[in-house]
Amino acid sequence: MLPRTFAFGLALSISLSVPPAISAETPAGSGAALYLVNCAACHQATGDGIKGIFPPLAKSDFLMADKERSIRIAIQGISGPLVVNGTEYQGVMPAPAPLEDQQVADVLTYARNTWGNHGEPVTAAEVKKVRTVLASTDSEKSDPFAPLPQPPAGYRLREVVRLPVHGLKLATIPGMNWILVLNNVGDLYRLDPITGNLARVLAAKDYAELAAGSISVLGMTIDSKQRLYLATNQRVAEQPHHVNRVVIFRSEPLDATGVPQKMTAWLRTSYPWGFSYYNHGVCHLAEGPDGMIYVSSGARTDGGEVDGGIFKNDTVYWKGGETDYTAAIWRIDPNIDVPKIEVFARGIRNAWSFAWNDRQELFSVSNGPDAHYPEELDFIERGKHYGFPYQYADAPASEKPYPYTPDVPAGLVVTPAIRNFGPAAGGSPDRPIATFDAHSSPAGMLFCGPEWPAHLRGKFLIGRFGNFLKDDNYGYDILAVDLQRNAAGIYEARMNTFFAPLARPIDFLQVGKKLYVLEYTRPVGKHGSRPMNPGRILELSW
């Protein structure tokens, strides 16, 4: 379910929301606005949550029982079993975007005095006190990193750095001695992988157009001319409905320091914001073998809703489904200063990553809906449609994931996802699926070329962030994926677990004979009582 809320769906819990017009002149107004930006994605604008998935704040015994605990959760998140109003929840609340002490106090005061709750206000001083205690606590005792997993046979593993912030993407230039790390609010860090030295070299405020509300920077790449690209999403309260304003920024060519210079807005577009938290946004970018820039644009709905669901009476949301620019992969010419978007392929719900093989064929991994269907691996060809929101994974066209799922339009040919014959990720020779365990959130992806050991050469590595939905653990690993055409010329996948267990791997990067793995957080799996504090970067070498 990568990122609509990182959501990262990937949900990963990066909120892209900007609230409706609410006065922020009073603490109540400020708290309401902050709640809609940071909390409504899961707990809903009504505070009711979603029973069995996201616990309610409305008339919540858990919220009101312990003020200090609520402050702690608002700062660092929580995971593990909870019982709220008599219902057990087994989900994960990631650490929210950083808020100032007064903002935490305002949003908690609002929640503690709304939807039937009645409690004393939370003060900035109380938040500061809890934050001080958390900062002074030995993190190795309160939230330890998992022991290093056993590396695959023939490989060496070491921990490079423990991150102070949640990382999303990695990038570098061949021959350089640094790696750029993008965090979940758009700041950029330069890592020396030998020493582990990490320094911030670019802040979101230095390049992004920070209007009211939060910004989400989900995509990063460096092209063959050594120019850095960053893809930003921002909810903007335009009329008659809110929009997702997408800007792709591009730098001048990077020098040996890796410090970006002169970031300018290279591409701008917008489309109607999704239904509340269902707005996956623009995420992955990469230069293709043809020299063009390819961009993943996620769905603005969960499953093609067109009436707004529980938000149908809220006029800020456009009452349509997908647009021409959403649930698609774009192709853009980097040699044009004012570029145009070519929609290369459609019907791709939320491709967090894509990559090419040595025959210049493009494949993507896509996160599926809340409905229980496998996540997809697709062979992407220009002009084709991959089913969303009409048809999912290996389900027949007659099967409706939701009552509102539209019929396949007349004349539309849906290209099915690649079937997984196992033995890993839910597939088997007897019962292949298309393609991964439901909700396992495929994330990073790369093709193994000639520098890799023979057993991986010609295969893809695909990381899985891991599930938020379902009680058991799915994902938390890197798969080795062998793609071969069958007698009919159709690609089939044989998947094996290459490296596990990992703490929500969200991206990885090959540098020579080393693979750098970015763990988003610390806990391995969705159970337990630990918060989702920032993770680390591992180096696997051969």
N, C-alpha and C positions, 0 to 999 in steps of 0.2 A: 504494500500500500504506500510505496514511497511517494515523495512528498507532496501531499496536499496540506497536511499538517505534520510535522516532524516531531511530524505529520505524520523521516522521512522520512504516514503512510504512510515515508518517507517518507498510519500515519505517522510520519515524521513531524515534530512539533515546531516547525517554522511557521508562524502565523503570518499570512500576507494581508490580514484584514485591516481595513480602515473603517471606523464606525460611521454610522449616520450622523448627521449634524446634531451634536449634543453640546450644551454649554459646559465648558470646562472651568468656569469661573468659581464654582463651588466644589468642595470635596466630593459631594455626591455626583455632580456632573462629571468631574474628572474620573472618578471611580467607575462610572458607567461606561465612559468612553474607553478606558483602559481594559475593562472587562470584555467589551466587544472585540477589541483588537487581540487580546492575549488569551482569552478563556472560552469565548463563545463557540470556537471551532469544535470543541468537544462537549462542553457542558451546556451548549445551546444558549441562545439569547434569552430563553425563558428560565434558565437555570435548572431545567428538568433533566439534562443529560440524555443518554440513551440507555434504557434499562439493560443491565447485563454487560454493557460495553463501557460507557462513560458514566460515572456516578453522578447523581443529582447534587446540586447545591441548594436547591429550593427545599425548605423545611428539612435541612440536612442535620441529622444528629451528629454525624462525624465532624462536620465543619464547626458546629457550635460547641462541641465538647471540650476543645482544647485550642485556645487562641495561639499559643506559642507553636504548637504543631502546625497549625495552618500557615503561620508565617514561614516556618521552615520549609514547608512544601512549596509555597509560592516562590521561594528563593532557589531551591535545588531540585524540585520535583520529587517523585516517589514511584516505587514499583512494588509489586507483590500483592498478596490478597488483602482486600479491604471489605468491611461490611458496613454498608451505608443504608440506613432505614430498613434493615433486615435483609438486604440483598447483597450477596457476595460479588465482588468485582476482582478480576484477575489481570487487569491491564497495567499499563505503564504510563505515567505522566512524565515526559521529559522535562528537564529544566527549562523554564520559560526564557524568552528573550530577556536580557538584563534590564531590570527596572531600578530606578532610584528608590531610596528608602521611603520617601513620601509617596511615590507612586504605588509601591507595594501596600503601604498603609491605606491609601485611597481605595484601591481595588478590593482589598479585604473588608474594609469598612462598608463598602457598597454591598458586597456579597452577604455580609453578616446582618444586613438590615433591608433585605429585599426578598421577594418571593415567600413571604411568611416567616422569615428569620428576624429575630430581634436580639441584638447584642450590642455591647459597648464598643465604641470605635477602637480601631487600631491606630497607634501613633507611630510617627517616624522614629521616635526614640526606641520604641519596642522592637521595631524592625532592625534598627542598627545594633541593638543588643544581641539579637539572635544571629545576625550576620557576623558579628564579632566572634561569637562562640563557635560558629561553623568554621570561620577562617582559622581560629586558633586550635581547632581539633586536629589531631594527627590523622591525615587523610588515609594513611595506610591502615589505621585501625577502624575508622568510621566508614570508609568507602574504598577498600583496597582494590588494586588492579588484580585481575585474575593471574595466576601463574602462567608463564609462557607455555603455549601449547607445544606438544611434541612436533617438530618439523617433519615433513615427509622424508622418507629415506633418501639419503644422498644430498640433503640440503642442510644449510646452517641458518639459524634464526637468532636475531638479537633485537632488543628493544632500542629504538633510536631516540625517542623523545616522548615524554608525557605532556600532553597538550593542556594549555590553560583555558582553551576555548574549544567548542565543538567544531571539528573540521568537516568539510564537505567534499572538496575536490583537491587533487594534486596535479601539478604540471611542472615541466622543466624543458630545457633546450639541450639536445645531445652535446656532450662535451663540457657542460657547465658543472660546477661543484655545489649547486644549490637546487632545492626543490621549493616551489611556491605552494603554500597551503592556504586555501580559501576557507574562511569560517562562515558561520550561519547568519551573520549580520553584514557580510560584505567586506570585512577587513581581510587584508592579505599579509601573510607572514612568509619570511624567507628562512628556510631550514638548511643548515649545514649537516648533511646526513652522516658525516664522519664524527663530528664532535657533539651533535645534538643541539647546537646553538640555534635558538629560534628568536627572530626579531620581527616586529611588525614594520612593514615597509610601505603600506598603503592603508588608509582608513576609508570607510565608505563615505564619510562626510567630505573627503578630499576629491571625490569624482562624481558621486551619485547625486541625482536631483532629489533631495530629501524634502518632499512636501509633507503635509500633515500625515501622520500615520507611519506604519512600519514598512520597511523595504525588505525584500528577500532576494538574495543574490545566489542563484542556484547553479550557474554554469560558468565554466572557465576553460579556456584552451589557449595555446600558443601556436601560431601558424608557421609556415616554412620561412616567412620573412621575419620571424622572431617578434611578431606583434602579439601582445596579450589582449584577449577578449574576455569581458565579464558581462553576463546576462542578468539584468535586474528586472524584478517584477514589483509593482506597487499598486495597491488598490486606491483609486482616486474617486472621490464623491462627485462625479459629474452628473448632469441631468440629461435625460430623464432617469438614468440608472447608473450605478457605479460601474467603473471599468477597471480592467487590469492594464496598467500602462507598462509596456515592455520597452526597455532601452538596452541595446547591446553597445557597450563602450569598448573602444579599441585604443591601444597605446601606440606610441612611436616604437620602433624596434628596440627590444631590450638589449642592454649592454651586458658586460661580464658581471656587473653587480646584481643583476636581476631586479633592480628597482624600477618600477614602471614610471615613464615620463609622459606627460601630456595625454592624459586619458580624455578622449572626446567621444561624444555620442555619435556612433556610426549608423545605427539603425533604430528607428522608432516605429512603433505600431501600438495598437490597443484593441481590445475586444471586450464585450460585456463581462463583468465579473461573474463568477460562478454563484451557485446557490450556497451562501454562507461559506463554509470552509472548503467546499468542493471547487477549488481552483488550483490546479496543479502547477500552472505557470510554465514559463520557458526555462528549461534546465540545461541539458547536455549540449555542448558545442564541440565540433571537431572538424579539422580540415580533411577532406576526402582525397583519394588518389587522383581525382580530376582537378585538384587545386581549389575546389569550391568549399565554402563553409556550410556544414550541415548543422541543423538546429532541431532539437526536440521540443515540441510545444504540446504540453499535456492537456487533458480534458478539463473543461470547466464544470463538469457534472460528475457524479458517481456513475450513473448508468443511463444518461440521456434524458434526465427529467426535463419536462417542459412546462410544468405548472408551479414550480418553486417549492413543492412539498409543504413542510410546515411553515415556510416563509412565503407562501403564495399571496398573503395579504400585505406583504412588505413591498412597497413600491420601489425600493432601491435596487431590487434584483430584476434583471431582465428575464422575462418568462419564455425563454427559448431554450433549445438544447445546445448542441455544439455549433460552432461557427466555421467559416472557411479556413480559419487559421489555427483552430484548436484540434486536439487529438490527431496530430499530424507530425510529419518530419518535413522541415523546410530545407531548401537549398538556396544559397545566396552567393553572388559573385563578389569576392573580396577586392576585386580591382575597380569596382565602381564606388565612387564617393557617396552617392545617394542610392543605395542599393534597393532592389525590389525583391520581394519574397516570392519564390517559386515553391508551391506546395508539392513536394516530391512524392509523398505517399500519405494516405489517409487511413482513418479507422484504427489508429494506434493510441491506446488510452493514455499511457503515461510511461514513455521510454526514458528511464533514468540514464541509460547508456546505450551506445551502439558502437560497432566496430566493423572493420573490413578484414576479409581473409586475403591470402596471397593471390587470389584471382580477381581482386578488386570487387568482390561481392559484399554487400552490406547486410548486416544482421543487427537486430535490436532486441533488447529485453524489456518487457513492458509489465507494469504492475496492474493487477486486475482489480475488480470492484469489491465492495463490501460483501456482496453476494458470494457464495462459496464456489468459485470457479478457479481453475489453475491459472497461474501467471504465464505469460506467453514469451516464447522465443520465436521471432519472425525473420524470414528471409525477405528483405525489403527490396522491391523493384519499383522503378519509376512508374507512377501513374496507377499503382494498384491500391486496393482497399483491403484492410485487414480486419474488418468486422465491427469495430466499436461504433455506435452503441447497439448495433442490431444483433450481433452474434458473438459469443464469447468462447475462447479456447476451443475445446472439441465438442461443445454442445451443438446439437442439431438446430437448424434454423427455426424449427417449430417450438423449441423450448424457450420459455420466457423467464429470464432471471428475475424480472420485476413485472408487476401488472402494467406498468407504463412503458415497458420495452417496445420500441417501434418495430414494425415489420421491416424486413429487408426491402428497400425500394426496388421497384420493377426495373429489371435490366442491370442491377448492380451485381457484379461478381465479387464474392468475398474470398480472399486468399486465406486458407487456413493456417494456423500456427503449426510449427514443427513439432512432431510427436517425439516424446522421450521414451526410449525403450529401456531406460534404467542402466544400472541397478539403483542409482541415487536419484534424489529429488522427486520421488513419488512415482517414477516410471518403472515398468517391468516389461520383459518380452511378451508376456501374456496379456498385459493390460497397459499399453502405452498411454500416456496422457499428453496433452498439449498445453503447458510443457512442464512447469514446475509445481511443487506443492502449493496449494492455494495459500495466499497471504504471506508467502515466504520472502517477498520483496527482493527480486533480483536487482542488483545495483551495478558495481563496477564490471567492466568487460574489456578484455584485450585478446589479441591473436598471438599465438606463440610461433615466432619465426625461427630461423636457423640457429640463433644463439642459444635456444633452449635445449635442455636435454632431450634425447631422442624420443622418450616416451610421451612428451608433450608437444613435440614439433608438429605443426599443422593443426593443432587443436585450439579451442578458445578456453580461456579461464573466465569464469563468471562468479562474482561474489554475491552472496545473499545476505541482505541486511537482517533478516529475521522477522518473525511475525509479531503483531500486536493483538490481532484477533486470534481466536481459538486458544484452548488451554495448553496444549502441548507445544513444544518448541519445533519450529520449522525454519531452516536456514542456518544462520550463524556459521557460514562455511564458504569455502571457495571450491567450485566444481571444475573438473576438467571435462570439456564437452567435445566429443568427436562427432563431427557432422559429415555424413556421407550420403550421396544420392542412391536411392533404391532403383530397382529395375525400371520403374516408371519415370525416373529422373527427378523424383521429389526428395528433398533433404529429410533425413531422419537423424535423431540425436541419440548417442550413447553417452550417458553421464556417470561419472565416478566422483566421489569425494576426494579432493586433492589435499585440502588443508582445513582442519577443524580441531576444536571449536574456537570460534573467534567472537569478539565482542562487537557485534553489529558492524561488520565491514561494509563501508559505504563507497570506497573508491580504492583503486590501487594503480601503481605506476611502475613500468619497467624501465630501468636504467642499466644498460649493459646486461650483465649476468646477475642482476639483483632485482627483486620485486619488493616495492614498498607498499605496505598494506595500511590503510587508514582505518582504524577502529573508531567509530563515532562515539562510543561510550565505554563504560567499564564492565557492567554485568554481562555475563554470557547467558543468554536465555531470558525469558520474560518473567520468571518466578523469583521470589525472594523479596526482601524489603529494602534493597539499596536504591539510592537515587541514580538518575542517569547523568552523572557528572561527565565532563569531557574525557575522551579516551586517549589513545596514543598512536604512534606510528611504529610499525615493525618492519624489519628488513629480513627478507628471505633470500639467501644467496646460494649459488651452486658453482 
